[in-house]
Every structure is written in structure tokens, then in C-alpha cells.
Amino acid sequence: MTSKIPPGTWGKISTIEVPSTRQESDPYARVQAPTAVLEWMQAHPDAMSRIAASLTKRAVGQKIAYRAEARYCDPGTGEVVKVRATGETIGKAETALGAKMTTLVSRFSETAGGLKPNSKAVALVTTYDATVLERNSAGLATSTITSKRRIIKRTVLPALGNLEIRQLTAPKIDSILHDIVDSGRSHEAKEVQIILREMMHLAARYGLISQPPTMVKLAKPKKPGTDENPVKYLSAQQVDVMRRALHQATVVRTGKPGPKPDTQPPQIFDLLVASGARINEALAIRRRDVFIDGLNLAAPFLVIAGTIILKDGKVTRQPHTKSNRDNAVALPAAGVLAIRARLAVIDSLVAEGTRTKATPDDLIFSTRNSTPHQDSNVRRSFSRVTSVLDAITDEGFEFHPDMTRRSGATAIHKAEGGTRASTAGFLNHTNERTLPHYVAGLEGIPTPDFSIVPALDELLPVLS
């Protein structure tokens, strides 16, 4: 039978009378009686023993003691044992038992990082970060750990408030998750659920709770490519509007006081559309990854072989992609020009002496200090332009960097001779099952293979 007592806690305390094994040196010392009676009692011990046994069922000379006991669940083994303590009175016996229990719980708390069932849930979050995320026992990617910590800070900690660990019951967790879903953050609710599940498994392993609560089944977010959530991408006309707006923003700032305007946002946008790279993958492209000259002049391409991550508060380049698989992508003319324009700027800075000599490991896109860009800064540059476009267009202008991948994939698939295989290769997908999430109006499976460059040339023509 499974005990209902949570590990590290005890059940109801009961107290009974027990004969003490200790005997007083003079059992009659405290008897209040005439001297003659006491002398007779001392002179006839056998008679007194018979009288005492018949009246109290105890041997003469024994004291009345009390024993308090309770069932305790050992968190180390999960077994329930009885813990006992004695005292001269009921109160002293229960006090002694409480001291024993406190010692047992304190020993257990040391192994649980000092946590107790009534500890604040925020303390469990700290232990979870130190034991699961910091040690990375699950072998998580650095970007995944960073994402978990961001969600913990932004959503989990405010939701837990002043709750205690023992108050993290299934109804309370369900309430937290439903509040996140009701606020329109279904995808984030799923991430929060994973974090809370891992935290509660940690609490169960430490014996702070009997078993992890069952999580509510959240409704899955509507996948892109359905009628309820169609694929969001840019048409050729919208791509043209976005490109011209980015170039215009650079021209407007030219000649004004302050640092020279950064010409990288237009070039980054062109390369995102041309290569199908994720924004952090595009920011991680090095000179050695680009093949646009020499023998490859007629068929320029680049290799996506890394991504930008935030590790310990520092932006750095990770030497492999999200899928841990390199991808070679043929480039249209506009993509080649974007790279050449950026290389020309770097070479001019080297010639001026404001930048060290270029090496094959230098990033194509970098800050003025030759360090990797943080994707949030690039996204901010795009948002300044899209906010202006949204204000001046009647139907509104929606854009985020992931739409560039879908724009390129949709253009390739809809081009004459477009296939699922080539489209999946452009996106660096291992299979074609996820293509409906990226390609608008995907129907059927065209058979002939093709070269993707003409379609991308049409989507991304060279600007005069």
C-alpha cells in the first residue's frame, strides 16, 4: 500500500503511557505518611510489591513515562518508519519527538539544496537553474538554455509570485497556463508548461512533493499553412517596397551629424531573401563561406555553417546551425551584389586603417568593432522601416525576418518546374513534411527538378 505521507514529512502524533526502566534509589522518599507507617512499609517490601502490583499493574519503584510516536516517510528510500521519543510528561514526549523530526528533515533539506515543502517556489526556480540548466544534464543547446531563462524571467517568476512549493498543485498550475493562453501566447504557454514540468519532477526527486502533478493538455497552436493560420510571406511587390524603404532610410541619414549610416540592413535583407537563411545564420556567414568569384563566378553560392547565439550575456558565433547540418545555397544576382557591396565596405575600412586586415574567418556582417551583430538590433532596424510602411499603407504592412524564408520558398515552389525537394533543400529541411508551413498555397508534388536561381532573380531583381 502506498503511503499518503509526502516524503520528508510525518503523520499524526500519538502518545501512550509506558513503564520507565529507571528506578529511584528510595521509592518511598516522596510518600507523605506518618513515620511509623513509612517504617512498616520499608520493613515489608514484599507486601508492598504485592499491593502495588494489584493496584497499578507496575512493579514497585517504576515511574510513569510517556512515549510519543509518529509515522515518518524517509525521502531517501520512500519507506514509512515509526519515530519514537519519551518524556516525563505528554508535552515533553511530544517536544522530544518534534526535535527528532526536525533533525531528520534538516538532514533531508541539506540534500535538497536547503528546500522544504513550505519554501518559496522562487527558490525552486533557482535550484532548477543551478542543477538542470547550469549543469545542462539534458544536453540542451546553448540557445535553448538562453530561451528557457528568458521565459523564466519574463513569465514564470511573475506567475509564481509568493507561492510555496507545496502550493504548486495541478489546479494552480492549470490556472497559470490558462492565463498565458488567454493572453494570446499559446506557444509560450507550451514552453512554460515544459519548464514547470521539469521543475516539479525536480521537486519530486528531492522529496518535496509526493509526485509531479499531471499537466493540463494545452490546445496546440494553429499550424501555418491552414485556413485559420495562413502562411505569411512577402510578394514580389512587397519585397520591392521593403528593399526600397531600407535603402531610402540609409540615404535620408547620409550627411547628418553623428556616425555614418549603416548600410548593412538593406544588404542583410537581400541576403535573407536570396539564401533562405534564418537571421542568426545570415549574421554568422564568414568570408570563407562565400563562393562568388573565380571558378564559381558562373554559379555563385554560399555555405550556411553556423549561427549567432547569446551565451553568458555575450554574443558569439556557434560553429553549427540550428539543425547541426550545413547547407549550400545557390545565389541570385542580387544576393551576390549584396555580399560584394559589404566586402567592398570592409576592404575600404582596412585600407583606411580603421579595421584590421581581413581574414577568411571574418564575418560578412558585423559591428563597427568587428564583433557579431545581435539579432535584436537588426530586427529593430527592420521594425523602424516597417512601422513607417505600416503607417502609410491602407492595408498595413506586416513583416518579420522569418517571412523572408517563406517568401523565397513560396517563389521557388510556384516557379515553373518547382519541386518540393528543391524547396526543402533551399530551406535546409531534412524532409518535405514541414513545407506547408513555409509555402503559401502548396498543392501537389511537381516532379521535374529545377534551378532555383531564375525564380529568386524574379523575386529579387537587381535595383538600379
C-alpha positions as CSV (number, residue, x, y, z in Angstrom):
1,M,0.0,0.0,0.0
2,T,1.4,3.4,-1.0
3,S,1.8,5.8,1.9
4,K,-0.1,9.1,1.6
5,I,2.6,10.8,3.7
6,P,4.7,13.0,1.5
7,P,8.5,12.3,1.7
8,G,10.2,14.3,4.4
9,T,7.0,14.8,6.4
10,W,5.3,12.9,9.2
11,G,1.7,11.9,10.1
12,K,-0.4,12.2,13.3
13,I,1.4,12.1,16.6
14,S,0.1,9.6,19.3
15,T,1.1,9.4,22.9
16,I,0.8,6.5,25.3
17,E,1.9,5.7,28.9
18,V,4.9,3.4,29.2
19,P,6.6,2.0,32.3
20,S,10.0,3.5,32.9
21,T,13.0,1.3,33.3
22,R,14.6,3.8,35.6
23,Q,14.2,3.2,39.4
24,E,14.6,5.7,42.2
25,S,17.1,4.8,44.9
26,D,14.4,5.3,47.6
27,P,10.9,4.6,46.1
28,Y,9.3,5.9,49.3
29,A,11.1,9.2,49.5
30,R,8.2,11.2,48.2
31,V,5.4,9.4,50.1
32,Q,3.6,11.6,52.5
33,A,2.7,9.4,55.5
34,P,3.3,9.1,59.3
35,T,6.8,7.9,60.3
36,A,5.5,4.7,61.8
37,V,3.7,3.8,58.5
38,L,6.8,4.5,56.4
39,E,8.9,2.3,58.7
40,W,6.4,-0.5,58.3
41,M,6.3,-0.1,54.5
42,Q,10.1,-0.1,54.3
43,A,10.3,-3.2,56.6
44,H,7.8,-5.2,54.5
45,P,8.9,-4.7,50.8
46,D,7.3,-8.0,49.6
47,A,3.9,-6.9,50.9
48,M,4.2,-3.5,49.3
49,S,5.2,-5.1,46.0
50,R,2.0,-7.2,46.0
51,I,-0.1,-4.2,46.9
52,A,1.5,-2.0,44.2
53,A,1.1,-4.8,41.5
54,S,-2.5,-5.3,42.3
55,L,-3.3,-1.5,42.2
56,T,-1.2,-0.2,39.3
57,K,0.0,-3.4,37.4
58,R,3.5,-1.9,37.8
59,A,6.5,-3.1,39.7
60,V,7.3,-1.1,42.8
61,G,9.9,1.6,42.1
62,Q,8.9,2.2,38.5
63,K,7.9,5.7,37.3
64,I,5.2,6.6,34.8
65,A,6.6,7.9,31.5
66,Y,5.1,8.8,28.1
67,R,6.0,7.8,24.6
68,A,5.1,9.9,21.6
69,E,5.4,8.4,18.1
70,A,4.5,9.2,14.6
71,R,5.0,7.7,11.1
72,Y,7.7,9.4,9.0
73,C,8.3,9.0,5.3
74,D,12.0,8.7,4.6
75,P,12.7,10.7,1.4
76,G,15.8,8.7,0.7
77,T,14.0,5.3,0.4
78,G,10.4,6.3,0.3
79,E,9.6,3.9,3.2
80,V,7.4,4.9,6.1
81,V,9.0,4.2,9.6
82,K,7.9,4.9,13.1
83,V,9.9,7.5,15.1
84,R,9.5,7.5,18.9
85,A,10.6,9.7,21.8
86,T,9.8,9.6,25.5
87,G,9.3,12.1,28.3
88,E,8.1,12.5,31.8
89,T,5.0,14.3,30.6
90,I,3.0,14.2,27.4
91,G,4.3,17.7,26.4
92,K,7.9,16.7,27.0
93,A,7.5,13.5,25.0
94,E,6.0,15.4,22.0
95,T,8.7,18.0,22.3
96,A,11.4,15.4,22.1
97,L,9.7,13.8,19.1
98,G,9.5,17.1,17.4
99,A,13.2,17.6,17.9
100,K,13.9,14.2,16.3
101,M,11.7,15.0,13.3
102,T,13.4,18.4,12.9
103,T,16.8,16.7,12.8
104,L,15.6,14.2,10.2
105,V,14.1,16.9,8.0
106,S,17.1,19.1,8.2
107,R,19.3,16.3,7.0
108,F,17.0,15.8,4.1
109,S,16.9,19.5,3.4
110,E,20.7,19.6,3.0
111,T,20.5,17.1,0.2
112,A,17.6,19.1,-1.4
113,G,19.6,22.3,-1.6
114,G,18.0,23.6,1.6
115,L,14.5,23.4,0.2
116,K,11.5,22.4,2.2
117,P,7.8,21.9,1.1
118,N,7.0,25.3,2.5
119,S,9.9,27.1,0.8
120,K,9.1,29.7,-1.8
121,A,8.6,28.4,-5.3
122,V,11.1,31.1,-6.5
123,A,13.7,29.1,-4.6
124,L,12.8,26.0,-6.6
125,V,13.4,28.0,-9.8
126,T,16.9,29.0,-8.6
127,T,17.7,25.3,-7.8
128,Y,16.3,24.3,-11.2
129,D,18.5,26.8,-12.9
130,A,21.6,25.6,-11.0
131,T,21.0,21.9,-11.2
132,V,19.3,21.5,-14.6
133,L,20.2,24.4,-16.8
134,E,23.7,25.3,-15.4
135,R,24.9,21.7,-15.4
136,N,23.0,21.1,-18.6
137,S,22.3,17.5,-17.6
138,A,19.9,17.1,-20.5
139,G,22.4,18.1,-23.1
140,L,20.4,21.2,-24.3
141,A,21.7,23.6,-26.9
142,T,23.0,26.9,-25.6
143,S,20.3,28.8,-27.4
144,T,17.6,26.6,-25.8
145,I,19.0,27.3,-22.3
146,T,19.1,31.0,-23.0
147,S,15.5,30.8,-24.3
148,K,14.4,28.9,-21.1
149,R,16.0,31.5,-18.9
150,R,14.3,34.3,-20.8
151,I,10.9,32.7,-20.4
152,I,11.6,32.1,-16.7
153,K,12.4,35.7,-16.1
154,R,9.6,37.1,-18.2
155,T,6.7,34.8,-17.4
156,V,7.4,32.0,-14.9
157,L,8.7,34.1,-12.0
158,P,5.9,36.7,-12.1
159,A,3.3,33.9,-12.3
160,L,4.6,32.1,-9.3
161,G,4.6,35.2,-7.1
162,N,4.7,34.3,-3.4
163,L,3.5,30.7,-3.8
164,E,5.1,27.9,-1.8
165,I,6.3,24.7,-3.4
166,R,3.6,22.7,-1.7
167,Q,1.0,25.1,-3.2
168,L,2.1,24.2,-6.8
169,T,-0.8,21.8,-7.2
170,A,-2.3,20.7,-10.5
171,P,-5.3,23.3,-10.3
172,K,-2.9,26.1,-9.6
173,I,-0.5,25.2,-12.5
174,D,-3.5,24.8,-14.8
175,S,-4.7,28.3,-13.8
176,I,-1.2,29.8,-14.6
177,L,-1.1,28.1,-18.0
178,H,-4.7,29.1,-19.0
179,D,-3.9,32.7,-18.1
180,I,-1.0,32.7,-20.5
181,V,-3.1,31.1,-23.2
182,D,-5.9,33.6,-22.7
183,S,-3.4,36.4,-23.2
184,G,-2.8,35.2,-26.7
185,R,0.6,33.5,-26.1
186,S,-0.2,29.8,-26.8
187,H,3.3,29.0,-28.0
188,E,4.8,30.5,-24.9
189,A,2.4,28.6,-22.7
190,K,3.8,25.4,-24.1
191,E,7.3,26.4,-23.2
192,V,6.2,27.4,-19.7
193,Q,4.5,24.0,-19.3
194,I,7.7,22.2,-20.1
195,I,9.7,24.3,-17.6
196,L,7.1,23.8,-14.8
197,R,7.0,20.0,-15.6
198,E,10.8,19.8,-15.2
199,M,10.7,21.9,-12.0
200,M,8.0,19.6,-10.5
201,H,10.0,16.5,-11.4
202,L,13.0,18.0,-9.6
203,A,10.8,18.7,-6.6
204,A,9.6,15.1,-6.6
205,R,13.2,13.8,-6.9
206,Y,14.1,15.9,-3.8
207,G,11.0,14.6,-2.0
208,L,9.4,18.0,-1.6
209,I,6.2,16.6,-3.2
210,S,4.9,13.0,-3.4
211,Q,4.7,13.0,-7.2
212,P,4.7,15.6,-10.0
213,P,1.2,16.9,-10.8
214,T,-0.4,15.9,-14.1
215,M,-0.3,18.9,-16.5
216,V,-3.3,20.1,-18.4
217,K,-3.3,19.3,-22.1
218,L,-3.0,22.6,-23.9
219,A,-4.5,23.1,-27.3
220,K,-1.9,23.1,-30.0
221,P,-1.3,26.4,-31.7
222,K,-2.7,26.5,-35.2
223,K,0.0,25.5,-37.6
224,P,0.9,27.8,-40.5
225,G,-0.5,26.7,-43.8
226,T,-4.1,26.2,-42.6
227,D,-7.1,28.4,-43.3
228,E,-7.1,29.6,-39.7
229,N,-3.4,30.5,-39.9
230,P,-2.3,31.0,-43.5
231,V,1.4,31.3,-44.4
232,K,2.7,34.9,-44.0
233,Y,5.1,35.8,-46.7
234,L,6.0,38.8,-48.9
235,S,5.0,39.0,-52.6
236,A,7.5,40.3,-55.2
237,Q,5.9,43.7,-54.9
238,Q,6.2,43.8,-51.1
239,V,9.8,42.7,-51.3
240,D,10.5,45.6,-53.7
241,V,8.7,48.0,-51.3
242,M,10.7,46.8,-48.3
243,R,14.1,47.0,-50.2
244,R,13.5,50.5,-51.4
245,A,12.4,51.6,-47.9
246,L,15.6,50.2,-46.4
247,H,17.7,52.0,-49.0
248,Q,15.8,55.2,-48.5
249,A,16.3,55.1,-44.8
250,T,20.1,54.9,-45.4
251,V,20.0,57.8,-47.9
252,V,18.0,60.0,-45.5
253,R,20.6,59.7,-42.7
254,T,23.5,60.3,-45.0
255,G,25.2,63.7,-44.4
256,K,23.5,64.2,-41.0
257,P,25.5,64.7,-37.8
258,G,26.7,61.6,-35.9
259,P,28.2,58.3,-37.1
260,K,27.9,57.3,-40.7
261,P,24.6,55.5,-41.6
262,D,24.9,51.7,-41.5
263,T,24.3,50.2,-45.0
264,Q,24.0,46.7,-43.7
265,P,20.2,46.4,-43.1
266,P,19.4,46.5,-46.9
267,Q,22.2,44.0,-47.6
268,I,21.1,41.7,-44.8
269,F,17.5,41.8,-46.1
270,D,18.6,40.9,-49.7
271,L,20.7,38.0,-48.4
272,L,17.9,36.7,-46.2
273,V,15.6,36.5,-49.2
274,A,18.2,35.2,-51.5
275,S,19.6,32.4,-49.3
276,G,16.6,31.4,-47.2
277,A,18.8,31.6,-44.1
278,R,17.5,32.4,-40.7
279,I,18.5,35.8,-39.4
280,N,21.1,34.5,-37.0
281,E,22.5,32.1,-39.7
282,A,22.9,35.1,-42.1
283,L,24.7,37.1,-39.4
284,A,27.1,34.2,-38.9
285,I,28.3,33.9,-42.6
286,R,32.1,34.3,-42.9
287,R,34.2,35.3,-45.9
288,R,35.3,31.6,-46.2
289,D,31.7,30.6,-46.6
290,V,31.1,32.7,-49.7
291,F,32.0,31.4,-53.2
292,I,31.2,34.2,-55.7
293,D,34.5,34.7,-57.6
294,G,37.0,32.7,-59.6
295,L,35.7,29.3,-60.8
296,N,32.3,29.9,-59.2
297,L,31.6,33.1,-61.0
298,A,29.1,31.5,-63.3
299,A,27.3,29.7,-60.4
300,P,27.9,31.7,-57.2
301,F,26.8,30.1,-53.9
302,L,27.4,30.3,-50.2
303,V,27.5,27.8,-47.3
304,I,25.4,28.3,-44.2
305,A,27.6,26.7,-41.5
306,G,26.9,28.5,-38.2
307,T,24.6,30.7,-36.3
308,I,24.8,33.6,-33.8
309,I,23.9,32.8,-30.1
310,L,23.8,34.7,-26.9
311,K,25.9,32.8,-24.3
312,D,26.5,34.1,-20.8
313,G,25.4,37.6,-21.9
314,K,27.9,37.6,-24.8
315,V,27.1,37.5,-28.5
316,T,29.2,34.8,-30.2
317,R,29.2,32.6,-33.3
318,Q,28.2,29.0,-32.9
319,P,30.1,26.7,-35.4
320,H,27.0,24.8,-36.4
321,T,23.4,25.6,-37.4
322,K,20.2,25.0,-35.6
323,S,19.8,21.7,-37.4
324,N,23.5,20.9,-36.9
325,R,23.7,20.5,-40.7
326,D,25.5,22.8,-43.2
327,N,23.6,23.9,-46.3
328,A,25.0,25.2,-49.7
329,V,22.7,27.6,-51.4
330,A,22.9,29.0,-54.9
331,L,22.7,32.8,-55.0
332,P,20.8,35.0,-57.4
333,A,22.4,38.2,-58.7
334,A,21.0,40.5,-56.0
335,G,22.4,38.2,-53.3
336,V,25.8,38.3,-54.9
337,L,25.7,42.1,-55.2
338,A,24.8,42.4,-51.5
339,I,27.8,40.4,-50.5
340,R,30.1,42.2,-52.8
341,A,28.9,45.6,-51.6
342,R,29.6,44.5,-48.0
343,L,33.0,43.1,-48.8
344,A,33.9,46.4,-50.6
345,V,33.0,48.3,-47.4
346,I,35.2,46.0,-45.3
347,D,38.1,46.4,-47.7
348,S,37.8,50.2,-47.6
349,L,37.9,50.2,-43.9
350,V,41.0,48.0,-43.9
351,A,42.6,50.4,-46.4
352,E,41.8,53.4,-44.2
353,G,43.4,51.7,-41.2
354,T,40.2,51.7,-39.2
355,R,39.9,48.0,-39.3
356,T,42.4,45.2,-39.0
357,K,43.4,43.1,-42.0
358,A,40.7,40.9,-43.3
359,T,40.9,37.1,-42.7
360,P,38.8,34.2,-44.0
361,D,37.1,33.9,-40.6
362,D,35.8,37.5,-40.6
363,L,32.1,37.9,-40.6
364,I,30.4,39.4,-43.6
365,F,28.1,41.4,-41.4
366,S,29.5,42.7,-38.1
367,T,29.5,45.7,-35.8
368,R,32.0,48.6,-36.1
369,N,34.2,46.7,-33.6
370,S,34.1,43.6,-35.9
371,T,32.0,41.7,-33.4
372,P,28.9,39.7,-34.2
373,H,25.6,41.5,-34.5
374,Q,22.9,40.7,-32.0
375,D,19.8,39.7,-34.0
376,S,17.5,42.0,-31.8
377,N,19.5,45.1,-33.1
378,V,18.9,44.0,-36.7
379,R,15.3,43.3,-36.1
380,R,15.0,46.8,-34.6
381,S,16.4,48.3,-37.8
382,F,13.8,46.5,-39.8
383,S,11.0,47.5,-37.5
384,R,11.8,51.2,-37.9
385,V,11.2,50.9,-41.6
386,T,8.1,48.6,-41.4
387,S,6.4,50.9,-38.9
388,V,6.7,53.7,-41.4
389,L,5.4,51.5,-44.2
390,D,2.5,50.3,-42.0
391,A,1.5,53.9,-41.3
392,I,1.5,55.0,-45.0
393,T,-0.3,51.9,-46.5
394,D,-4.0,51.4,-46.3
395,E,-4.0,47.6,-45.7
396,G,-1.0,47.7,-43.3
397,F,2.5,46.3,-43.8
398,E,3.4,43.3,-41.7
399,F,6.9,42.0,-41.7
400,H,9.3,39.9,-39.5
401,P,12.6,38.3,-40.7
402,D,11.2,34.8,-40.8
403,M,8.9,35.9,-43.6
404,T,11.9,36.1,-45.9
405,R,12.4,32.3,-45.8
406,R,8.8,31.8,-46.6
407,S,8.9,34.3,-49.4
408,G,11.8,32.6,-51.1
409,A,10.4,29.1,-50.6
410,T,7.0,30.2,-52.0
411,A,8.6,31.8,-55.1
412,I,10.7,28.8,-55.8
413,H,7.9,26.3,-55.4
414,K,5.5,28.3,-57.6
415,A,8.1,28.9,-60.4
416,E,7.9,26.7,-63.5
417,G,9.4,23.3,-62.6
418,G,9.4,23.9,-58.9
419,T,9.5,20.8,-56.7
420,R,9.1,20.0,-53.1
421,A,12.6,18.6,-53.0
422,S,14.3,21.7,-54.2
423,T,12.2,23.9,-52.0
424,A,13.1,21.8,-48.9
425,G,16.7,22.0,-49.9
426,F,16.5,25.8,-50.1
427,L,15.1,25.8,-46.5
428,N,17.7,23.1,-45.4
429,H,14.9,20.7,-44.3
430,T,15.6,17.0,-44.0
431,N,12.2,16.1,-45.4
432,E,9.2,17.8,-47.1
433,R,6.6,17.3,-44.4
434,T,7.0,20.8,-43.0
435,L,6.8,22.6,-46.3
436,P,3.1,23.5,-46.0
437,H,4.2,25.7,-43.0
438,Y,6.5,27.7,-45.3
439,V,5.0,27.6,-48.8
440,A,1.7,29.5,-49.5
441,G,-0.9,27.6,-51.4
442,L,1.1,24.4,-51.5
443,E,-0.7,21.8,-53.7
444,G,0.5,18.6,-55.4
445,I,4.0,17.4,-55.9
446,P,5.6,18.6,-59.2
447,T,8.1,16.1,-60.4
448,P,10.8,17.7,-62.5
449,D,13.8,19.3,-60.7
450,F,15.0,22.8,-61.5
451,S,17.4,25.5,-60.8
452,I,16.1,28.0,-58.1
453,V,18.1,31.0,-59.3
454,P,15.6,32.2,-62.0
455,A,12.8,32.3,-59.5
456,L,14.8,34.2,-57.0
457,D,16.0,36.6,-59.7
458,E,12.4,37.4,-60.4
459,L,11.5,37.9,-56.8
460,L,14.7,39.8,-56.1
461,P,15.7,41.8,-59.2
462,V,18.8,44.0,-59.2
463,L,18.0,47.5,-58.2
464,S,19.3,50.4,-60.3
